[in-house]
Structure formats: structure tokens, C-alpha cells
Amino acid sequence: MRSQDDVYFAKVKNDDIVSLKDMKITDVSNLKEETRPTLYRGLKYWGKKPHNIWRDIIKKNTVEGDVVYDPFAGTAITFFESIKIGRKPVVADINPLTLFLVKLYSIDYDIDKIKQIALNIIAKAKTTDLYLNSFVTTCSRCHKKTDIYNYRVFDTIPEEHSYKCKFCGATITEKAQYANCKSNGFNLWKPILDMGQLSSINTSFIKKIGGKNITKLWTDRNIELLSFLFAEIKKIKTKEKDALMFAFLQMVHLTTKMCALRSKKSNRPLSTSWGRPAFLALNSYMEQNPIIQFERAVFGKNGVIECLLSRKTYLPQYRFSTDLKDLNNVDGVVLLKDSKTVVKGFKPQLVITDPPYGSTIQYGELSEVWNIWLQKYDPIYKVNLDKEIIINNKHSIESYIKNMTKVLLNCKLLLYPDGKIIMTFNSNSDRDWEALDLAIKQSDLKVLQKIYQKNCRSSEANVGAIDGIGISDFYLSIGNDIDDGVLYAA
Ligand SMILES: C[S@@+](CC[C@H](N)C(=O)[O-])C[C@H]1O[C@@H](n2cnc3c(N)ncnc32)[C@H](O)[C@@H]1O
């Protein structure tokens, strides 16, 4: 029997569409991504684009002062790269992380103040009974009290812990002494979200993770300590508050139960990652110390302080607004908005974007790990997942095509007749490519050029591409039927 998808597939195949898959590819594998400046490393997100190539494309297709529009802005690379070269970005995303980043980097902070506030919060957290009972041990080499960095948890039991002794410097993994996961019962706000509502979560996940509420992504003691940190950040009265919230967002996912253990052979007992873009209920995982993670997120190599210093050298100071009416008076606009509704108020010379890749990555749902905190931090960061353009159990492929068509038509309406839409697309599902194909066709637009750029981002190996090559990007130049669509002339 044919599944729904097969039937749909057949429908597409019968339709006489120009197949993106079969389209001639201009190979520009000589385009090399440069090392990402630290300002782009702070926040985890999937499918971050190569900033220098993005900038090159903007530069080649616009002149100074031109307006550049990105309806799916993600971590706001279009915003920052446009600012860097004197173009005026208008970017939109329904994910509030975009607005948070643009606001964060628009401000000049007092770095010493950030350090001082962070040190005070960390010191306070470290004197709580919960911390002392959960994350402090006696170094087996020098016999002084030191912080446990993490537990290796097997079937909910923290069997081993690791630390780097702050006195003698020894890195030790040994049988865990504090095997309980008891919470402290601090009377603090904890996030509430029924994970049963999320399409990427099934009943076996909920059973394995221990319950429906999103707090179950963390152990009890970690959720208590995170709530403690969050409450302390919320109390900050100065502008440095945003910088400390950024540190919180940098690490909160790394303290969930979704962090896989590295093999013992790798000899990296102090590190883990949430590498795969999916919710994971693992049999064994690393439970990381949230306070140590927070410390790293402030003072570490890619921590907030380094991100802010990098912003200072990489970008000019900019002013932004969240209202298109201000476009003439600011350097850029960021909209926390459904792009289907962005239809007037500006005239971009170029649209450059990295749209949702069909079903490949569930951006909205995965981002709840951050956004449940962010929207409580400040209600301006509201989340509305219903508006997301995506394919999953709740959003059909038909709705994806319809909605992508709507956004493309809006872009067409906004652009000058010879304006171009340049987009990347990553998916190893034929279905996703065909959905995009249809949306382009239904918008009465043409793919003028397709280029392939093999990139060097090992971290993006899970973002699939049409030919199964993970680490690559396809760029499409799309426009009206005017065949001067040179996306990239080296
Ligand atoms: C592939 S990601 C872009 C990632 C980006 N390249 C980066 O560097 O971070 C697609 C983005 O589209 C956003 N999105 C999905 N539906 C949307 C909608 N209706 N309106 C605006 N943004 C939407 C998602 O939140 C996600 O950030």
C-alpha cells in the first residue's frame, strides 16, 4: 500500500517541474569558508552559514546603502555581514534568538562589570547546599575540596564523576560518591512546557526521559541549579544583564541529559556536546555541572566576554529597530515576525536567505531548550511555533509548499523586477527539494543558477545535502525570467 508521502511524491513527479536536483551545478569548491569570528560561535544553532562567503555574495550583488532582506535570519549572519559592509539589513525570524543576538551585540558593555557580576553569582551558587552536596568532592590526589565537572550516568545512575582539581591540576575520573539526583526544592521558577505537544517527541521518549514536562530534559539537581542561576541573572539591574543571559543560553543545553558520552578512548573526560539536531533520550549520558558550564560560558574561549570583544573588532557600532518605520534612521531592522506577513515597508535590492530545510531540522521545537527561558527572561521574546514553516506531524508538506510560496511571492513583490533571491538549501530528502521546487515554480520565479560549495565545517556533518554529502552548501540564485542571474562570478 502507498503511504501518504508516496502519493504526494507521485503527484510531484507527474507535474512538469524543473527539477532542482537535476539542474546543472556550477562547482565553486574553491570558495573557502574562513574561520568563524568568535561572535558567531557563542550560540549553538544548526546550519550556520559561512560568513565570508555570505558577505561576498552580498557585496557582489549590492552597493553601499542597499537594503538586504533575509526572511529566515537564524543567527543573524545576514544582519551582521551587511552591517560590516555598509548595507542595510532587514531580517526576520519567528525564533526570538535572532532578536536577542541583534540586541545583544548592539550594546557596549562594561566587561569588568560582567566579570564581577558573574563571579558573584558563581560564588553564591557554590555555597548552596545543593551544590556542595552534588558537585564538590575531595581530590583523590591532593585531598583538597574541588568541583566535580560532570557525572557519567548509566540508566539514570551517576556511576562515575570527573574533575580537574583546582589545586593540583589532576584530571581524574572515578566512581561517583554522590550518586543521588535529589533536588533542593529552591522555591524558584522552573520552565513549563508539555513536551507531548512537540511533534518530534513520542511517548517512548517521554517515558525514557522521565516525564512530560520539559524540566525532565535535565536532572532534578541541574534544573534547580539552573533556576537558581536564572533567578540571579533576572535580578541584575544594569545592561550587563543581557550578556549574562547570553552566557546562560550558551550552556543550558549542555547541562541536559541529551549530551552523549565520549568514548573513554578519546581521553576527553571533561567534555561532551549535544551534537545531533534532535531530541535525544539516551541510556547513558553526561550530566554536566551547570555552574562550571556557566563559568566557561562567561570566561571561556568562546564565552560571552570573548564574543563581545570579537564583536567590537569585527563590527562597527550599530543602531537597530524592530519597526520597519524606523528603517531610514537606523542601521538595520530585525523583526520577530512570521515572514509570511512581511509584505511592505521597504524595498530590498537583494534577498539572501537560508530557509527551513523541509523536515530536516525542527528548529522551533529544538530551540525550546533556550526559548522557554528566554521568553520568561523578557516577554518581548515571545515564541509562536504554529507559524513556523516546517514539515513535521503537525505541519504537512502541502503547508510547507504553500507557505514557502507565500514568502517567495512576498519577496518578489518587495524586490525590484531584476532583483534576486539567493538562497542555500540543505536536505538529503528528495521530497524536501521537490517541495522547494514547487514553491519556486508556484511563485512564478526561476532558478537562474545553482552553485555547489564544498565547505570545511566538520560540525555541520549532520545537515544533509541532496547527494548525501553532509558538509556542503548549495546556493540557488532565483529571480524573474531575466537571465542575467550570475550568483557568483569569481
Ligand atoms: C535554516 S534556518 C536558518 C539558519 C541560519 N542560516 C543561521 O545562520 O543561523 C531557518 C530559519 O527559518 C526560521 N523560520 C521558520 N519559519 C519561519 C517563519 N514563518 N517566519 C520567519 N522565520 C521562520 C526558523 O526559525 C529558522 O531560524
The ligand as an ORCA input file, in Angstrom:
! r2SCAN-3c Opt
* xyz 0 1
  C      17.798     27.043      8.133
  S      17.390     28.091      9.445
  C      18.405     29.489      9.186
  C      19.740     29.359      9.883
  C      20.661     30.467      9.519
  N      21.280     30.201      8.262
  C      21.772     30.723     10.547
  O      22.881     31.010     10.101
  O      21.552     30.666     11.738
  C      15.776     28.594      9.026
  C      15.138     29.614      9.948
  O      13.813     29.889      9.481
  C      13.052     30.278     10.604
  N      11.611     30.221     10.259
  C      10.829     29.157     10.056
  N       9.570     29.536      9.765
  C       9.547     30.888      9.770
  C       8.538     31.865      9.527
  N       7.284     31.539      9.245
  N       8.898     33.162      9.586
  C      10.156     33.530      9.891
  N      11.137     32.644     10.147
  C      10.855     31.343     10.095
  C      13.494     29.302     11.674
  O      13.206     29.804     12.956
  C      14.998     29.183     11.396
  O      15.728     30.077     12.192
*
